[in-house]
């Protein structure tokens, strides 16, 4: 695996503590998160979380651990990080 950026997209239940569980999982494994964005999905009980992480040998295991979390409904992995690239452009302007 390379050291390129990967975007994880999670659909999670929208309630207090979900972000703490997810970030705690990364922290306990010393896996850095380079970017986080979280927004509710319409008026539903779900939120979407986008995580920008480095692609390294531990990523597959991290994804398996995230999938085991009770509040995670779905997770996808995408090597196209346009969302974070656009936000970075806004930040630098």
Backbone as XML, in Angstrom:
<?xml version="1.0"?>
<chain id="A" units="angstrom">
  <residue number="1" name="UNK">
    <atom name="N" x="0.835" y="-1.185" z="0.000"/>
    <atom name="CA" x="0.000" y="0.000" z="0.000"/>
    <atom name="C" x="0.875" y="1.243" z="0.000"/>
  </residue>
  <residue number="2" name="UNK">
    <atom name="N" x="0.304" y="2.308" z="-0.490"/>
    <atom name="CA" x="1.038" y="3.559" z="-0.558"/>
    <atom name="C" x="0.618" y="4.482" z="0.568"/>
  </residue>
  <residue number="3" name="UNK">
    <atom name="N" x="1.234" y="5.639" z="0.603"/>
    <atom name="CA" x="0.915" y="6.630" z="1.631"/>
    <atom name="C" x="0.030" y="7.727" z="1.038"/>
  </residue>
  <residue number="4" name="UNK">
    <atom name="N" x="-0.930" y="7.343" z="0.209"/>
    <atom name="CA" x="-1.825" y="8.308" z="-0.417"/>
    <atom name="C" x="-3.056" y="8.516" z="0.463"/>
  </residue>
  <residue number="5" name="UNK">
    <atom name="N" x="-3.781" y="9.577" z="0.165"/>
    <atom name="CA" x="-4.997" y="9.875" z="0.925"/>
    <atom name="C" x="-6.150" y="9.000" z="0.462"/>
  </residue>
  <residue number="6" name="UNK">
    <atom name="N" x="-6.929" y="8.569" z="1.414"/>
    <atom name="CA" x="-8.131" y="7.775" z="1.179"/>
    <atom name="C" x="-9.267" y="8.446" z="1.939"/>
  </residue>
  <residue number="7" name="UNK">
    <atom name="N" x="-10.454" y="8.446" z="1.337"/>
    <atom name="CA" x="-11.619" y="8.991" z="2.019"/>
    <atom name="C" x="-12.541" y="7.837" z="2.404"/>
  </residue>
  <residue number="8" name="UNK">
    <atom name="N" x="-12.817" y="7.743" z="3.694"/>
    <atom name="CA" x="-13.799" y="6.787" z="4.191"/>
    <atom name="C" x="-15.120" y="7.524" z="4.359"/>
  </residue>
  <residue number="9" name="UNK">
    <atom name="N" x="-16.177" y="6.965" z="3.831"/>
    <atom name="CA" x="-17.504" y="7.558" z="3.975"/>
    <atom name="C" x="-18.340" y="6.611" z="4.824"/>
  </residue>
  <residue number="10" name="UNK">
    <atom name="N" x="-18.788" y="7.116" z="5.961"/>
    <atom name="CA" x="-19.561" y="6.306" z="6.895"/>
    <atom name="C" x="-20.978" y="6.853" z="6.990"/>
  </residue>
  <residue number="11" name="UNK">
    <atom name="N" x="-21.948" y="5.969" z="6.984"/>
    <atom name="CA" x="-23.321" y="6.317" z="7.314"/>
    <atom name="C" x="-23.557" y="5.752" z="8.707"/>
  </residue>
  <residue number="12" name="UNK">
    <atom name="N" x="-23.892" y="6.647" z="9.631"/>
    <atom name="CA" x="-23.983" y="6.264" z="11.045"/>
    <atom name="C" x="-25.297" y="6.761" z="11.635"/>
  </residue>
  <residue number="13" name="UNK">
    <atom name="N" x="-25.697" y="6.143" z="12.741"/>
    <atom name="CA" x="-26.840" y="6.658" z="13.484"/>
    <atom name="C" x="-26.478" y="8.014" z="14.062"/>
  </residue>
  <residue number="14" name="UNK">
    <atom name="N" x="-27.406" y="8.943" z="14.004"/>
    <atom name="CA" x="-27.170" y="10.317" z="14.441"/>
    <atom name="C" x="-27.607" y="10.472" z="15.893"/>
  </residue>
  <residue number="15" name="UNK">
    <atom name="N" x="-26.664" y="10.280" z="16.801"/>
    <atom name="CA" x="-26.943" y="10.522" z="18.218"/>
    <atom name="C" x="-25.635" y="10.829" z="18.935"/>
  </residue>
  <residue number="16" name="UNK">
    <atom name="N" x="-25.707" y="11.423" z="20.112"/>
    <atom name="CA" x="-24.485" y="11.792" z="20.836"/>
    <atom name="C" x="-23.597" y="10.574" z="21.117"/>
  </residue>
  <residue number="17" name="UNK">
    <atom name="N" x="-22.301" y="10.774" z="20.922"/>
    <atom name="CA" x="-21.331" y="9.739" z="21.239"/>
    <atom name="C" x="-20.802" y="8.962" z="20.057"/>
  </residue>
  <residue number="18" name="UNK">
    <atom name="N" x="-21.465" y="9.056" z="18.913"/>
    <atom name="CA" x="-21.029" y="8.290" z="17.746"/>
    <atom name="C" x="-19.633" y="8.736" z="17.302"/>
  </residue>
  <residue number="19" name="UNK">
    <atom name="N" x="-19.419" y="10.034" z="17.185"/>
    <atom name="CA" x="-18.119" y="10.536" z="16.752"/>
    <atom name="C" x="-17.028" y="10.150" z="17.747"/>
  </residue>
  <residue number="20" name="UNK">
    <atom name="N" x="-17.351" y="10.155" z="19.025"/>
    <atom name="CA" x="-16.392" y="9.751" z="20.049"/>
    <atom name="C" x="-15.978" y="8.294" z="19.868"/>
  </residue>
  <residue number="21" name="UNK">
    <atom name="N" x="-16.937" y="7.422" z="19.568"/>
    <atom name="CA" x="-16.621" y="6.009" z="19.358"/>
    <atom name="C" x="-15.704" y="5.829" z="18.155"/>
  </residue>
  <residue number="22" name="UNK">
    <atom name="N" x="-16.012" y="6.516" z="17.074"/>
    <atom name="CA" x="-15.222" y="6.363" z="15.853"/>
    <atom name="C" x="-13.819" y="6.942" z="16.038"/>
  </residue>
  <residue number="23" name="UNK">
    <atom name="N" x="-13.740" y="8.158" z="16.556"/>
    <atom name="CA" x="-12.423" y="8.781" z="16.759"/>
    <atom name="C" x="-11.609" y="8.024" z="17.807"/>
  </residue>
  <residue number="24" name="UNK">
    <atom name="N" x="-12.273" y="7.497" z="18.827"/>
    <atom name="CA" x="-11.587" y="6.711" z="19.837"/>
    <atom name="C" x="-10.964" y="5.450" z="19.258"/>
  </residue>
  <residue number="25" name="UNK">
    <atom name="N" x="-11.661" y="4.837" z="18.308"/>
    <atom name="CA" x="-11.129" y="3.652" z="17.641"/>
    <atom name="C" x="-9.828" y="3.987" z="16.918"/>
  </residue>
  <residue number="26" name="UNK">
    <atom name="N" x="-9.804" y="5.108" z="16.215"/>
    <atom name="CA" x="-8.588" y="5.537" z="15.522"/>
    <atom name="C" x="-7.488" y="5.876" z="16.524"/>
  </residue>
  <residue number="27" name="UNK">
    <atom name="N" x="-7.839" y="6.582" z="17.591"/>
    <atom name="CA" x="-6.841" y="7.009" z="18.578"/>
    <atom name="C" x="-6.204" y="5.810" z="19.281"/>
  </residue>
  <residue number="28" name="UNK">
    <atom name="N" x="-7.006" y="4.832" z="19.655"/>
    <atom name="CA" x="-6.467" y="3.659" z="20.355"/>
    <atom name="C" x="-5.477" y="2.882" z="19.501"/>
  </residue>
  <residue number="29" name="UNK">
    <atom name="N" x="-5.607" y="3.003" z="18.195"/>
    <atom name="CA" x="-4.706" y="2.287" z="17.286"/>
    <atom name="C" x="-3.644" y="3.205" z="16.682"/>
  </residue>
  <residue number="30" name="UNK">
    <atom name="N" x="-3.535" y="4.427" z="17.223"/>
    <atom name="CA" x="-2.541" y="5.417" z="16.758"/>
    <atom name="C" x="-2.614" y="5.613" z="15.248"/>
  </residue>
  <residue number="31" name="UNK">
    <atom name="N" x="-3.841" y="5.685" z="14.740"/>
    <atom name="CA" x="-4.085" y="5.889" z="13.311"/>
    <atom name="C" x="-4.578" y="7.322" z="13.146"/>
  </residue>
  <residue number="32" name="UNK">
    <atom name="N" x="-3.812" y="8.146" z="12.457"/>
    <atom name="CA" x="-4.134" y="9.559" z="12.338"/>
    <atom name="C" x="-5.283" y="9.802" z="11.361"/>
  </residue>
  <residue number="33" name="UNK">
    <atom name="N" x="-6.158" y="10.721" z="11.711"/>
    <atom name="CA" x="-7.222" y="11.192" z="10.822"/>
    <atom name="C" x="-6.833" y="12.597" z="10.387"/>
  </residue>
  <residue number="34" name="UNK">
    <atom name="N" x="-6.671" y="12.798" z="9.077"/>
    <atom name="CA" x="-6.247" y="14.091" z="8.549"/>
    <atom name="C" x="-7.395" y="15.065" z="8.334"/>
  </residue>
  <residue number="35" name="UNK">
    <atom name="N" x="-8.611" y="14.554" z="8.199"/>
    <atom name="CA" x="-9.765" y="15.425" z="8.007"/>
    <atom name="C" x="-11.053" y="14.728" z="8.401"/>
  </residue>
  <residue number="36" name="UNK">
    <atom name="N" x="-11.989" y="15.516" z="8.945"/>
    <atom name="CA" x="-13.296" y="14.987" z="9.357"/>
    <atom name="C" x="-14.377" y="15.974" z="8.935"/>
  </residue>
  <residue number="37" name="UNK">
    <atom name="N" x="-15.437" y="15.450" z="8.352"/>
    <atom name="CA" x="-16.615" y="16.248" z="8.051"/>
    <atom name="C" x="-17.817" y="15.378" z="8.402"/>
  </residue>
  <residue number="38" name="UNK">
    <atom name="N" x="-18.789" y="15.943" z="9.105"/>
    <atom name="CA" x="-19.974" y="15.197" z="9.500"/>
    <atom name="C" x="-21.208" y="16.077" z="9.297"/>
  </residue>
  <residue number="39" name="UNK">
    <atom name="N" x="-22.205" y="15.530" z="8.619"/>
    <atom name="CA" x="-23.455" y="16.249" z="8.378"/>
    <atom name="C" x="-24.635" y="15.287" z="8.507"/>
  </residue>
  <residue number="40" name="UNK">
    <atom name="N" x="-25.765" y="15.773" z="9.032"/>
    <atom name="CA" x="-26.954" y="14.916" z="9.088"/>
    <atom name="C" x="-27.492" y="14.666" z="7.678"/>
  </residue>
  <residue number="41" name="UNK">
    <atom name="N" x="-28.125" y="13.534" z="7.494"/>
    <atom name="CA" x="-28.732" y="13.181" z="6.207"/>
    <atom name="C" x="-30.201" y="13.562" z="6.271"/>
  </residue>
  <residue number="42" name="UNK">
    <atom name="N" x="-30.556" y="14.624" z="5.561"/>
    <atom name="CA" x="-31.935" y="15.128" z="5.548"/>
    <atom name="C" x="-32.517" y="15.153" z="6.952"/>
  </residue>
  <residue number="43" name="UNK">
    <atom name="N" x="-33.738" y="14.663" z="7.096"/>
    <atom name="CA" x="-34.379" y="14.656" z="8.421"/>
    <atom name="C" x="-34.391" y="13.243" z="8.990"/>
  </residue>
  <residue number="44" name="UNK">
    <atom name="N" x="-33.453" y="12.433" z="8.547"/>
    <atom name="CA" x="-33.447" y="11.038" z="8.990"/>
    <atom name="C" x="-32.692" y="10.876" z="10.306"/>
  </residue>
  <residue number="45" name="UNK">
    <atom name="N" x="-32.623" y="9.648" z="10.747"/>
    <atom name="CA" x="-31.917" y="9.321" z="11.983"/>
    <atom name="C" x="-30.427" y="9.075" z="11.739"/>
  </residue>
  <residue number="46" name="UNK">
    <atom name="N" x="-29.963" y="9.330" z="10.510"/>
    <atom name="CA" x="-28.577" y="9.046" z="10.134"/>
    <atom name="C" x="-27.781" y="10.312" z="9.847"/>
  </residue>
  <residue number="47" name="UNK">
    <atom name="N" x="-26.487" y="10.179" z="9.984"/>
    <atom name="CA" x="-25.534" y="11.212" z="9.573"/>
    <atom name="C" x="-24.506" y="10.564" z="8.667"/>
  </residue>
  <residue number="48" name="UNK">
    <atom name="N" x="-23.834" y="11.389" z="7.893"/>
    <atom name="CA" x="-22.732" y="10.904" z="7.063"/>
    <atom name="C" x="-21.454" y="11.525" z="7.591"/>
  </residue>
  <residue number="49" name="UNK">
    <atom name="N" x="-20.437" y="10.686" z="7.756"/>
    <atom name="CA" x="-19.131" y="11.138" z="8.211"/>
    <atom name="C" x="-18.119" y="10.824" z="7.119"/>
  </residue>
  <residue number="50" name="UNK">
    <atom name="N" x="-17.347" y="11.830" z="6.739"/>
    <atom name="CA" x="-16.257" y="11.647" z="5.795"/>
    <atom name="C" x="-14.956" y="11.771" z="6.568"/>
  </residue>
  <residue number="51" name="UNK">
    <atom name="N" x="-14.082" y="10.785" z="6.439"/>
    <atom name="CA" x="-12.790" y="10.781" z="7.120"/>
    <atom name="C" x="-11.686" y="10.722" z="6.073"/>
  </residue>
  <residue number="52" name="UNK">
    <atom name="N" x="-10.729" y="11.617" z="6.177"/>
    <atom name="CA" x="-9.566" y="11.608" z="5.295"/>
    <atom name="C" x="-8.427" y="10.962" z="6.065"/>
  </residue>
  <residue number="53" name="UNK">
    <atom name="N" x="-7.926" y="9.840" z="5.539"/>
    <atom name="CA" x="-6.864" y="9.080" z="6.213"/>
    <atom name="C" x="-5.800" y="8.699" z="5.190"/>
  </residue>
  <residue number="54" name="UNK">
    <atom name="N" x="-4.653" y="8.283" z="5.678"/>
    <atom name="CA" x="-3.588" y="7.773" z="4.818"/>
    <atom name="C" x="-3.823" y="6.285" z="4.570"/>
  </residue>
  <residue number="55" name="UNK">
    <atom name="N" x="-3.530" y="5.869" z="3.356"/>
    <atom name="CA" x="-3.648" y="4.463" z="2.990"/>
    <atom name="C" x="-2.366" y="3.758" z="3.425"/>
  </residue>
  <residue number="56" name="UNK">
    <atom name="N" x="-2.448" y="2.992" z="4.489"/>
    <atom name="CA" x="-1.290" y="2.201" z="4.898"/>
    <atom name="C" x="-1.735" y="0.773" z="5.198"/>
  </residue>
  <residue number="57" name="UNK">
    <atom name="N" x="-0.820" y="-0.053" z="5.631"/>
    <atom name="CA" x="-1.107" y="-1.480" z="5.804"/>
    <atom name="C" x="-2.167" y="-1.755" z="6.866"/>
  </residue>
  <residue number="58" name="UNK">
    <atom name="N" x="-2.461" y="-0.796" z="7.720"/>
    <atom name="CA" x="-3.448" y="-1.003" z="8.784"/>
    <atom name="C" x="-4.870" y="-0.620" z="8.379"/>
  </residue>
  <residue number="59" name="UNK">
    <atom name="N" x="-5.032" y="-0.008" z="7.207"/>
    <atom name="CA" x="-6.344" y="0.532" z="6.825"/>
    <atom name="C" x="-7.419" y="-0.553" z="6.741"/>
  </residue>
  <residue number="60" name="UNK">
    <atom name="N" x="-7.110" y="-1.683" z="6.134"/>
    <atom name="CA" x="-8.115" y="-2.748" z="6.018"/>
    <atom name="C" x="-8.610" y="-3.203" z="7.389"/>
  </residue>
  <residue number="61" name="UNK">
    <atom name="N" x="-7.691" y="-3.335" z="8.328"/>
    <atom name="CA" x="-8.073" y="-3.735" z="9.687"/>
    <atom name="C" x="-8.927" y="-2.652" z="10.345"/>
  </residue>
  <residue number="62" name="UNK">
    <atom name="N" x="-8.574" y="-1.393" z="10.121"/>
    <atom name="CA" x="-9.371" y="-0.287" z="10.680"/>
    <atom name="C" x="-10.802" y="-0.343" z="10.143"/>
  </residue>
  <residue number="63" name="UNK">
    <atom name="N" x="-10.942" y="-0.570" z="8.854"/>
    <atom name="CA" x="-12.276" y="-0.636" z="8.250"/>
    <atom name="C" x="-13.074" y="-1.778" z="8.869"/>
  </residue>
  <residue number="64" name="UNK">
    <atom name="N" x="-12.436" y="-2.919" z="9.056"/>
    <atom name="CA" x="-13.139" y="-4.049" z="9.689"/>
    <atom name="C" x="-13.580" y="-3.701" z="11.110"/>
  </residue>
  <residue number="65" name="UNK">
    <atom name="N" x="-12.744" y="-2.982" z="11.836"/>
    <atom name="CA" x="-13.106" y="-2.578" z="13.202"/>
    <atom name="C" x="-14.261" y="-1.572" z="13.193"/>
  </residue>
  <residue number="66" name="UNK">
    <atom name="N" x="-14.231" y="-0.626" z="12.248"/>
    <atom name="CA" x="-15.313" y="0.365" z="12.132"/>
    <atom name="C" x="-16.628" y="-0.339" z="11.811"/>
  </residue>
  <residue number="67" name="UNK">
    <atom name="N" x="-16.582" y="-1.314" z="10.912"/>
    <atom name="CA" x="-17.793" y="-2.045" z="10.529"/>
    <atom name="C" x="-18.434" y="-2.751" z="11.727"/>
  </residue>
  <residue number="68" name="UNK">
    <atom name="N" x="-17.647" y="-3.096" z="12.725"/>
    <atom name="CA" x="-18.164" y="-3.785" z="13.918"/>
    <atom name="C" x="-18.885" y="-2.844" z="14.880"/>
  </residue>
  <residue number="69" name="UNK">
    <atom name="N" x="-18.680" y="-1.533" z="14.721"/>
    <atom name="CA" x="-19.328" y="-0.590" z="15.625"/>
    <atom name="C" x="-20.836" y="-0.625" z="15.413"/>
  </residue>
  <residue number="70" name="UNK">
    <atom name="N" x="-21.560" y="-0.662" z="16.506"/>
    <atom name="CA" x="-23.015" y="-0.777" z="16.491"/>
    <atom name="C" x="-23.702" y="0.347" z="15.711"/>
  </residue>
  <residue number="71" name="UNK">
    <atom name="N" x="-23.158" y="1.559" z="15.787"/>
    <atom name="CA" x="-23.804" y="2.722" z="15.175"/>
    <atom name="C" x="-23.478" y="2.912" z="13.692"/>
  </residue>
  <residue number="72" name="UNK">
    <atom name="N" x="-22.558" y="2.132" z="13.154"/>
    <atom name="CA" x="-22.158" y="2.282" z="11.752"/>
    <atom name="C" x="-23.068" y="1.431" z="10.884"/>
  </residue>
  <residue number="73" name="UNK">
    <atom name="N" x="-23.779" y="2.102" z="9.993"/>
    <atom name="CA" x="-24.714" y="1.427" z="9.092"/>
    <atom name="C" x="-24.018" y="0.975" z="7.810"/>
  </residue>
  <residue number="74" name="UNK">
    <atom name="N" x="-23.098" y="1.810" z="7.300"/>
    <atom name="CA" x="-22.427" y="1.520" z="6.031"/>
    <atom name="C" x="-21.089" y="2.247" z="6.000"/>
  </residue>
  <residue number="75" name="UNK">
    <atom name="N" x="-20.114" y="1.661" z="5.321"/>
    <atom name="CA" x="-18.820" y="2.319" z="5.123"/>
    <atom name="C" x="-18.343" y="2.031" z="3.701"/>
  </residue>
  <residue number="76" name="UNK">
    <atom name="N" x="-17.846" y="3.064" z="3.039"/>
    <atom name="CA" x="-17.249" y="2.900" z="1.717"/>
    <atom name="C" x="-15.867" y="3.538" z="1.724"/>
  </residue>
  <residue number="77" name="UNK">
    <atom name="N" x="-15.010" y="3.012" z="0.865"/>
    <atom name="CA" x="-13.639" y="3.509" z="0.729"/>
    <atom name="C" x="-13.496" y="4.093" z="-0.660"/>
  </residue>
  <residue number="78" name="UNK">
    <atom name="N" x="-12.947" y="5.316" z="-0.719"/>
    <atom name="CA" x="-12.811" y="5.998" z="-2.002"/>
    <atom name="C" x="-11.446" y="6.658" z="-2.066"/>
  </residue>
  <residue number="79" name="UNK">
    <atom name="N" x="-10.743" y="6.454" z="-3.163"/>
    <atom name="CA" x="-9.438" y="7.098" z="-3.298"/>
    <atom name="C" x="-9.537" y="8.467" z="-3.963"/>
  </residue>
  <residue number="80" name="UNK">
    <atom name="N" x="-10.750" y="8.894" z="-4.275"/>
    <atom name="CA" x="-10.967" y="10.235" z="-4.818"/>
    <atom name="C" x="-11.421" y="11.138" z="-3.676"/>
  </residue>
  <residue number="81" name="UNK">
    <atom name="N" x="-10.577" y="12.076" z="-3.310"/>
    <atom name="CA" x="-10.828" y="12.912" z="-2.122"/>
    <atom name="C" x="-11.202" y="14.336" z="-2.527"/>
  </residue>
  <residue number="82" name="UNK">
    <atom name="N" x="-12.014" y="14.491" z="-3.576"/>
    <atom name="CA" x="-12.348" y="15.826" z="-4.074"/>
    <atom name="C" x="-13.004" y="16.694" z="-3.009"/>
  </residue>
  <residue number="83" name="UNK">
    <atom name="N" x="-13.825" y="16.099" z="-2.169"/>
    <atom name="CA" x="-14.506" y="16.861" z="-1.122"/>
    <atom name="C" x="-13.493" y="17.588" z="-0.252"/>
  </residue>
  <residue number="84" name="UNK">
    <atom name="N" x="-12.473" y="16.887" z="0.213"/>
    <atom name="CA" x="-11.470" y="17.505" z="1.071"/>
    <atom name="C" x="-10.565" y="18.454" z="0.291"/>
  </residue>
  <residue number="85" name="UNK">
    <atom name="N" x="-10.326" y="18.152" z="-0.986"/>
    <atom name="CA" x="-9.531" y="19.061" z="-1.815"/>
    <atom name="C" x="-10.252" y="20.389" z="-1.996"/>
  </residue>
  <residue number="86" name="UNK">
    <atom name="N" x="-11.571" y="20.332" z="-2.187"/>
    <atom name="CA" x="-12.356" y="21.562" z="-2.328"/>
    <atom name="C" x="-12.369" y="22.357" z="-1.029"/>
  </residue>
  <residue number="87" name="UNK">
    <atom name="N" x="-12.518" y="21.675" z="0.088"/>
    <atom name="CA" x="-12.498" y="22.362" z="1.381"/>
    <atom name="C" x="-11.135" y="22.997" z="1.648"/>
  </residue>
  <residue number="88" name="UNK">
    <atom name="N" x="-10.079" y="22.317" z="1.246"/>
    <atom name="CA" x="-8.733" y="22.857" z="1.431"/>
    <atom name="C" x="-8.552" y="24.128" z="0.599"/>
  </residue>
  <residue number="89" name="UNK">
    <atom name="N" x="-9.113" y="24.130" z="-0.617"/>
    <atom name="CA" x="-9.033" y="25.323" z="-1.465"/>
    <atom name="C" x="-9.772" y="26.484" z="-0.806"/>
  </residue>
  <residue number="90" name="UNK">
    <atom name="N" x="-10.943" y="26.225" z="-0.214"/>
    <atom name="CA" x="-11.693" y="27.273" z="0.476"/>
    <atom name="C" x="-10.924" y="27.801" z="1.675"/>
  </residue>
  <residue number="91" name="UNK">
    <atom name="N" x="-10.284" y="26.907" z="2.388"/>
    <atom name="CA" x="-9.524" y="27.286" z="3.571"/>
    <atom name="C" x="-8.342" y="28.175" z="3.198"/>
  </residue>
  <residue number="92" name="UNK">
    <atom name="N" x="-7.720" y="27.918" z="2.066"/>
    <atom name="CA" x="-6.535" y="28.654" z="1.648"/>
    <atom name="C" x="-6.853" y="29.935" z="0.888"/>
  </residue>
  <residue number="93" name="UNK">
    <atom name="N" x="-8.132" y="30.190" z="0.639"/>
    <atom name="CA" x="-8.473" y="31.407" z="-0.124"/>
    <atom name="C" x="-8.755" y="32.582" z="0.788"/>
  </residue>
</chain>
